[in-house]
Amino acid sequence: MHIRRVSAGLLLSLLMVTLSARADDVSTDYDHNVDFSKYRTYTWAHPPMIEDALMRQRVEDAVNRHLQAKGLRLVAAPEHADLGVVVNGATKEKHTLHTFYDSFPDGWFWGGWGTGTATTTEETYKIGTLVVDLFDMDSKRVVWRGVGTDTLSEKPAKNEKKIEKVIGKMFEHFPVKKLT
């Protein structure tokens, strides 16, 4: 019985941490006065500003795939591009506490808990944020921005999937249709 209670508490705590640590948040914004149908080409105004070289390449490849799937063509010469792409990535550590309760033979009673012990541990995890800006190359003004945030994994393959998912969500409704 005691082991079952500890296992259930451990499982519940892990579930709560997983749900609370899962950011998976994507938002986009754009200049409402811009006609996006006029954009046909893009260039990288600056290489993605991401510390990890492999992740930087994965982000660049994912952005290229999604922009090209939307009908834009990558050009090397900035003077021949309609849009400029700039990507910034950052990470920060977050902390959460896990408390496991043990040996509560009397359970809950009026006025408080029975006797027992509680063990609290701290978990540190990383949250990654990716910002994709698209600039009008003539005016040099930002016309579209996508921001994605997610919990990072220790496993690069999982992060690669998260990058694809976040960038896919960013470009889901791009190009923006002009409101009439």
C-alpha atoms as a printed R data frame, in Angstrom:
    type eleno elety resid chain resno       x      y       z
1   ATOM     1    CA   MET     A     1   0.000  0.000   0.000
2   ATOM     2    CA   HIS     A     2   2.848  2.362   0.948
3   ATOM     3    CA   ILE     A     3   4.669  1.774  -2.351
4   ATOM     4    CA   ARG     A     4   1.463  2.366  -4.313
5   ATOM     5    CA   ARG     A     5   0.947  5.752  -2.631
6   ATOM     6    CA   VAL     A     6   4.552  6.828  -3.269
7   ATOM     7    CA   SER     A     7   4.347  5.666  -6.916
8   ATOM     8    CA   ALA     A     8   1.057  7.484  -7.456
9   ATOM     9    CA   GLY     A     9   2.503 10.645  -5.890
10  ATOM    10    CA   LEU     A    10   5.622 10.413  -8.043
11  ATOM    11    CA   LEU     A    11   3.561  9.875 -11.202
12  ATOM    12    CA   LEU     A    12   1.236 12.782 -10.372
13  ATOM    13    CA   SER     A    13   4.197 15.085  -9.648
14  ATOM    14    CA   LEU     A    14   5.918 14.179 -12.911
15  ATOM    15    CA   LEU     A    15   2.692 14.772 -14.832
16  ATOM    16    CA   MET     A    16   2.241 18.202 -13.232
17  ATOM    17    CA   VAL     A    17   5.843 19.188 -14.026
18  ATOM    18    CA   THR     A    18   5.495 17.998 -17.612
19  ATOM    19    CA   LEU     A    19   2.312 20.003 -18.096
20  ATOM    20    CA   SER     A    20   3.630 23.135 -16.413
21  ATOM    21    CA   ALA     A    21   7.029 23.024 -18.123
22  ATOM    22    CA   ARG     A    22   5.552 22.566 -21.573
23  ATOM    23    CA   ALA     A    23   5.594 25.988 -23.160
24  ATOM    24    CA   ASP     A    24   5.040 25.238 -26.862
25  ATOM    25    CA   ASP     A    25   3.783 28.756 -27.435
26  ATOM    26    CA   VAL     A    26   3.814 30.439 -30.863
27  ATOM    27    CA   SER     A    27   2.598 33.905 -31.788
28  ATOM    28    CA   THR     A    28   2.862 36.079 -34.867
29  ATOM    29    CA   ASP     A    29   2.331 39.741 -35.596
30  ATOM    30    CA   TYR     A    30   2.575 41.831 -38.743
31  ATOM    31    CA   ASP     A    31   2.252 45.305 -40.188
32  ATOM    32    CA   HIS     A    32  -1.430 45.595 -41.114
33  ATOM    33    CA   ASN     A    33  -0.653 48.164 -43.818
34  ATOM    34    CA   VAL     A    34   1.571 45.852 -45.871
35  ATOM    35    CA   ASP     A    35   0.426 43.950 -48.955
36  ATOM    36    CA   PHE     A    36   2.224 40.602 -48.582
37  ATOM    37    CA   SER     A    37   1.233 39.475 -52.073
38  ATOM    38    CA   LYS     A    38   3.967 41.715 -53.506
39  ATOM    39    CA   TYR     A    39   6.763 39.661 -51.915
40  ATOM    40    CA   ARG     A    40   8.312 37.031 -54.149
41  ATOM    41    CA   THR     A    41  11.917 36.661 -52.964
42  ATOM    42    CA   TYR     A    42  13.870 36.678 -49.706
43  ATOM    43    CA   THR     A    43  17.443 36.638 -48.467
44  ATOM    44    CA   TRP     A    44  19.120 36.080 -45.133
45  ATOM    45    CA   ALA     A    45  19.957 39.578 -43.884
46  ATOM    46    CA   HIS     A    46  22.050 37.981 -41.150
47  ATOM    47    CA   PRO     A    47  22.835 34.340 -40.306
48  ATOM    48    CA   PRO     A    48  20.609 33.013 -37.496
49  ATOM    49    CA   MET     A    49  21.929 34.242 -34.163
50  ATOM    50    CA   ILE     A    50  21.932 30.915 -32.342
51  ATOM    51    CA   GLU     A    51  24.906 29.727 -30.329
52  ATOM    52    CA   ASP     A    52  24.812 26.033 -31.315
53  ATOM    53    CA   ALA     A    53  26.033 25.688 -34.930
54  ATOM    54    CA   LEU     A    54  23.964 22.572 -35.663
55  ATOM    55    CA   MET     A    55  20.786 24.113 -34.275
56  ATOM    56    CA   ARG     A    56  21.529 27.298 -36.226
57  ATOM    57    CA   GLN     A    57  21.667 25.260 -39.459
58  ATOM    58    CA   ARG     A    58  18.482 23.363 -38.567
59  ATOM    59    CA   VAL     A    59  16.619 26.607 -37.938
60  ATOM    60    CA   GLU     A    60  17.855 28.109 -41.207
61  ATOM    61    CA   ASP     A    61  16.858 24.977 -43.127
62  ATOM    62    CA   ALA     A    62  13.386 24.926 -41.519
63  ATOM    63    CA   VAL     A    63  12.752 28.616 -42.258
64  ATOM    64    CA   ASN     A    64  13.905 28.098 -45.861
65  ATOM    65    CA   ARG     A    65  11.591 25.095 -46.282
66  ATOM    66    CA   HIS     A    66   8.564 26.954 -44.950
67  ATOM    67    CA   LEU     A    67   9.160 30.176 -46.890
68  ATOM    68    CA   GLN     A    68   9.748 28.245 -50.100
69  ATOM    69    CA   ALA     A    69   6.612 26.166 -49.465
70  ATOM    70    CA   LYS     A    70   4.751 29.501 -49.346
71  ATOM    71    CA   GLY     A    71   6.056 30.393 -52.819
72  ATOM    72    CA   LEU     A    72   9.004 32.616 -51.907
73  ATOM    73    CA   ARG     A    73  12.362 32.132 -53.608
74  ATOM    74    CA   LEU     A    74  15.708 32.427 -51.821
75  ATOM    75    CA   VAL     A    75  18.158 34.798 -53.522
76  ATOM    76    CA   ALA     A    76  21.764 35.397 -52.507
77  ATOM    77    CA   ALA     A    77  22.007 39.061 -53.480
78  ATOM    78    CA   PRO     A    78  20.201 41.364 -51.022
79  ATOM    79    CA   GLU     A    79  19.544 43.902 -53.768
80  ATOM    80    CA   HIS     A    80  17.368 41.305 -55.548
81  ATOM    81    CA   ALA     A    81  15.334 40.334 -52.458
82  ATOM    82    CA   ASP     A    82  11.931 41.625 -51.416
83  ATOM    83    CA   LEU     A    83  12.245 40.361 -47.833
84  ATOM    84    CA   GLY     A    84  15.159 40.009 -45.452
85  ATOM    85    CA   VAL     A    85  15.143 37.292 -42.788
86  ATOM    86    CA   VAL     A    86  16.686 37.690 -39.335
87  ATOM    87    CA   VAL     A    87  16.438 34.971 -36.678
88  ATOM    88    CA   ASN     A    88  17.414 35.227 -33.017
89  ATOM    89    CA   GLY     A    89  17.441 32.362 -30.561
90  ATOM    90    CA   ALA     A    90  17.899 32.454 -26.804
91  ATOM    91    CA   THR     A    91  17.625 30.064 -23.890
92  ATOM    92    CA   LYS     A    92  17.081 30.541 -20.206
93  ATOM    93    CA   GLU     A    93  17.033 28.192 -17.282
94  ATOM    94    CA   LYS     A    94  13.900 27.693 -15.249
95  ATOM    95    CA   HIS     A    95  13.476 25.893 -11.975
96  ATOM    96    CA   THR     A    96  10.641 23.922 -10.491
97  ATOM    97    CA   LEU     A    97  10.222 22.161  -7.174
98  ATOM    98    CA   HIS     A    98   8.919 18.621  -6.702
99  ATOM    99    CA   THR     A    99   7.651 17.628  -3.289
100 ATOM   100    CA   PHE     A   100   7.020 13.977  -2.478
101 ATOM   101    CA   TYR     A   101   5.007 13.131   0.620
102 ATOM   102    CA   ASP     A   102   5.601  9.869   2.423
103 ATOM   103    CA   SER     A   103   4.351  8.030   5.499
104 ATOM   104    CA   PHE     A   104   1.013  9.683   6.083
105 ATOM   105    CA   PRO     A   105  -0.676  6.728   7.765
106 ATOM   106    CA   ASP     A   106  -3.569  8.763   9.105
107 ATOM   107    CA   GLY     A   107  -4.116 10.666   5.866
108 ATOM   108    CA   TRP     A   108  -6.044 13.909   5.898
109 ATOM   109    CA   PHE     A   109  -7.933 14.753   9.039
110 ATOM   110    CA   TRP     A   110  -9.786 17.751  10.391
111 ATOM   111    CA   GLY     A   111  -7.201 20.368  11.221
112 ATOM   112    CA   GLY     A   112  -4.275 19.107   9.130
113 ATOM   113    CA   TRP     A   113  -2.209 16.165   7.988
114 ATOM   114    CA   GLY     A   114  -1.114 13.148   9.966
115 ATOM   115    CA   THR     A   115   2.553 12.550  10.743
116 ATOM   116    CA   GLY     A   116   4.990 11.923   7.912
117 ATOM   117    CA   THR     A   117   7.844 13.320   5.873
118 ATOM   118    CA   ALA     A   118   8.129 15.436   2.762
119 ATOM   119    CA   THR     A   119  11.078 15.509   0.371
120 ATOM   120    CA   THR     A   120  11.517 18.439  -1.992
121 ATOM   121    CA   THR     A   121  13.871 18.389  -4.963
122 ATOM   122    CA   GLU     A   122  14.619 21.069  -7.527
123 ATOM   123    CA   GLU     A   123  14.587 20.447 -11.269
124 ATOM   124    CA   THR     A   124  16.314 22.788 -13.696
125 ATOM   125    CA   TYR     A   125  15.245 22.868 -17.321
126 ATOM   126    CA   LYS     A   126  15.796 25.140 -20.319
127 ATOM   127    CA   ILE     A   127  13.250 27.183 -22.204
128 ATOM   128    CA   GLY     A   128  14.188 28.213 -25.736
129 ATOM   129    CA   THR     A   129  12.777 31.215 -27.561
130 ATOM   130    CA   LEU     A   130  13.053 31.695 -31.309
131 ATOM   131    CA   VAL     A   131  12.234 35.023 -32.981
132 ATOM   132    CA   VAL     A   132  11.892 35.232 -36.777
133 ATOM   133    CA   ASP     A   133  11.668 38.722 -38.287
134 ATOM   134    CA   LEU     A   134  10.904 39.484 -41.919
135 ATOM   135    CA   PHE     A   135  11.997 42.920 -43.167
136 ATOM   136    CA   ASP     A   136  10.871 44.764 -46.241
137 ATOM   137    CA   MET     A   137  14.209 45.220 -48.029
138 ATOM   138    CA   ASP     A   138  13.206 48.555 -49.569
139 ATOM   139    CA   SER     A   139  11.944 50.273 -46.421
140 ATOM   140    CA   LYS     A   140  14.165 48.275 -43.985
141 ATOM   141    CA   ARG     A   141  11.149 47.928 -41.689
142 ATOM   142    CA   VAL     A   142   9.917 44.792 -39.937
143 ATOM   143    CA   VAL     A   143   6.726 43.626 -41.662
144 ATOM   144    CA   TRP     A   144   6.223 40.271 -39.910
145 ATOM   145    CA   ARG     A   145   7.395 38.626 -36.692
146 ATOM   146    CA   GLY     A   146   7.013 35.102 -35.354
147 ATOM   147    CA   VAL     A   147   7.928 34.157 -31.792
148 ATOM   148    CA   GLY     A   148   8.068 30.586 -30.548
149 ATOM   149    CA   THR     A   149   8.867 29.314 -27.081
150 ATOM   150    CA   ASP     A   150   9.264 25.713 -25.973
151 ATOM   151    CA   THR     A   151  10.974 23.566 -23.366
152 ATOM   152    CA   LEU     A   152  14.277 22.221 -24.677
153 ATOM   153    CA   SER     A   153  15.312 18.603 -24.426
154 ATOM   154    CA   GLU     A   154  18.727 17.135 -23.663
155 ATOM   155    CA   LYS     A   155  18.273 15.145 -26.878
156 ATOM   156    CA   PRO     A   156  19.125 17.032 -30.107
157 ATOM   157    CA   ALA     A   157  16.701 14.913 -32.180
158 ATOM   158    CA   LYS     A   158  13.783 16.039 -30.014
159 ATOM   159    CA   ASN     A   159  14.874 19.668 -30.313
160 ATOM   160    CA   GLU     A   160  15.070 19.293 -34.087
161 ATOM   161    CA   LYS     A   161  11.433 18.137 -34.129
162 ATOM   162    CA   LYS     A   162  10.443 21.021 -31.856
163 ATOM   163    CA   ILE     A   163  12.162 23.513 -34.170
164 ATOM   164    CA   GLU     A   164  10.229 22.157 -37.149
165 ATOM   165    CA   LYS     A   165   6.952 22.234 -35.205
166 ATOM   166    CA   VAL     A   166   7.428 25.793 -33.898
167 ATOM   167    CA   ILE     A   167   8.516 27.207 -37.255
168 ATOM   168    CA   GLY     A   168   5.667 25.349 -38.960
169 ATOM   169    CA   LYS     A   169   3.171 26.973 -36.585
170 ATOM   170    CA   MET     A   170   4.768 30.381 -37.188
171 ATOM   171    CA   PHE     A   171   4.333 30.182 -40.937
172 ATOM   172    CA   GLU     A   172   0.965 28.407 -40.871
173 ATOM   173    CA   HIS     A   173  -0.949 31.582 -41.837
174 ATOM   174    CA   PHE     A   174   1.803 33.267 -43.843
175 ATOM   175    CA   PRO     A   175   1.583 35.150 -46.149
176 ATOM   176    CA   VAL     A   176  -0.901 37.327 -44.377
177 ATOM   177    CA   LYS     A   177  -4.033 37.994 -46.382
178 ATOM   178    CA   LYS     A   178  -4.961 41.652 -46.533
179 ATOM   179    CA   LEU     A   179  -8.153 42.387 -44.613
180 ATOM   180    CA   THR     A   180 -10.863 44.042 -46.682
